[in-house]
Amino acid sequence: MTTPTEPDTLLAGTDTRMETLFRVTERLRGQLPDSVIIELGAEDAAGDLLPEELAATEGWAPHRRTQFAIGRMVARRALRRAGYGPVPVLFGPEGEPLWPSGLVGSISHKRQSCIVMVASSKKLRSVGVDLEHDRQDSAEADIVRRVCPNDREQDQATALAASTASPGTLFLAAKEAFYKFQFPLTRTRLDWDDVVVSFSPPDTFSALARNASGMTVAQGTYLVDEGWIVTVVMENQALSLR
Ligand SMILES: CC(C)(COP(=O)(O)OP(=O)(O)OC[C@H]1O[C@@H](n2cnc3c(N)ncnc32)[C@H](O)[C@@H]1OP(=O)(O)O)[C@@H](O)C(=O)NCCC(=O)NCCS
């Protein structure tokens, strides 16, 4: 069983936004394997970066460095629950987080809210997560055009309007979670039209992309609730096809 996250860890300095995200994440937990550790945080989580992280982010804009610091502190909570000490979580040349050996993980920010997922690399080869606000966007038509280039995805976006205020953002979140999932495995940069997503409401989707070594196919889980969209893509259903 997943150890339930301590409420005081999640809700220190609580506000409505974090309370709703906490509830949504608790619902999402039921859709994920027990081996996945989920942690959340917001401004209150922004503690001190470790020296290696401070050096790596020197000169960054203050806003971005604060966001990064929130992510690292939330990541360290997740690492602690996975049995790891307070190690730096640096990043690779494309911005991908570098987890300690034996772990896979993913980070997403929405403004100053942050979600981190980690799991043992013995259980999962990769994981990708994305967090977005579920709210109507005056640019919805543009988002759908940009993120869902093919007719089938655009038709699905129309159908998904029954379950989200912004189907375009839901597609975006699915593709970004898939991107973060596949990047550590394939080192492939992808654009929106490289990834094809197909939703199976109420809570799953599949995603696939071609890359230099063939095709990556993965299953995703999504939840739209209380003004949030959370998407997760994991390796356990993934196939690599030539
Ligand atoms: C990686 C990316 C998708 C992040 O999405 P975002 O909505 O801007 O921001 P999020 O807060 O959700 O995610 C940011 C986190 O993603 C992680 N990340 C960044 N690059 C990554 C990569 N190549 N692989 C895996 N994870 C990555 C980092 O942990 C980062 O947070 P941090 O810098 O504080 O550690 C985006 O920055 C990017 O590189 N886009 C180019 C590719 C793309 O979007 N293609 C279209 C979708 S297929």
The ligand as a Gaussian input file, in Angstrom:
#p B3LYP/6-31G(d) Opt

LIG

0 1
 C        8.922000      19.737000     -20.588000
 C        7.758000      20.656000     -20.859000
 C        6.701000      19.821000     -21.591000
 C        7.266000      21.207000     -19.519000
 O        5.968000      21.645000     -19.539000
 P        5.428000      23.001000     -18.874000
 O        3.957000      22.953000     -18.936000
 O        6.092000      24.144000     -19.503000
 O        5.873000      23.022000     -17.373000
 P        5.584000      22.011000     -16.182000
 O        5.677000      22.833000     -14.969000
 O        4.406000      21.157000     -16.340000
 O        6.875000      21.069000     -16.247000
 C        8.135000      21.596000     -15.966000
 C        8.979000      20.458000     -15.465000
 O        9.107000      19.496000     -16.487000
 C       10.325000      18.813000     -16.272000
 N       10.994000      18.715000     -17.553000
 C       11.548000      19.712000     -18.271000
 N       12.079000      19.212000     -19.401000
 C       11.848000      17.873000     -19.391000
 C       12.154000      16.829000     -20.286000
 N       12.808000      17.035000     -21.442000
 N       11.773000      15.577000     -19.960000
 C       11.119000      15.325000     -18.799000
 N       10.784000      16.292000     -17.900000
 C       11.158000      17.558000     -18.212000
 C       11.127000      19.604000     -15.249000
 O       11.076000      18.917000     -14.014000
 C       10.367000      20.903000     -15.149000
 O       10.346000      21.495000     -13.875000
 P       11.683000      22.041000     -13.175000
 O       12.457000      22.762000     -14.248000
 O       11.237000      22.926000     -12.076000
 O       12.396000      20.802000     -12.717000
 C        8.127000      21.859000     -21.746000
 O        8.880000      22.758000     -21.039000
 C        8.899000      21.487000     -22.955000
 O       10.079000      21.199000     -22.921000
 N        8.215000      21.538000     -24.104000
 C        8.803000      21.230000     -25.371000
 C        8.179000      20.008000     -25.903000
 C        6.687000      20.142000     -26.023000
 O        6.020000      20.804000     -25.257000
 N        6.132000      19.476000     -27.025000
 C        4.719000      19.429000     -27.175000
 C        4.125000      18.323000     -26.337000
 S        4.508000      16.757000     -27.032000

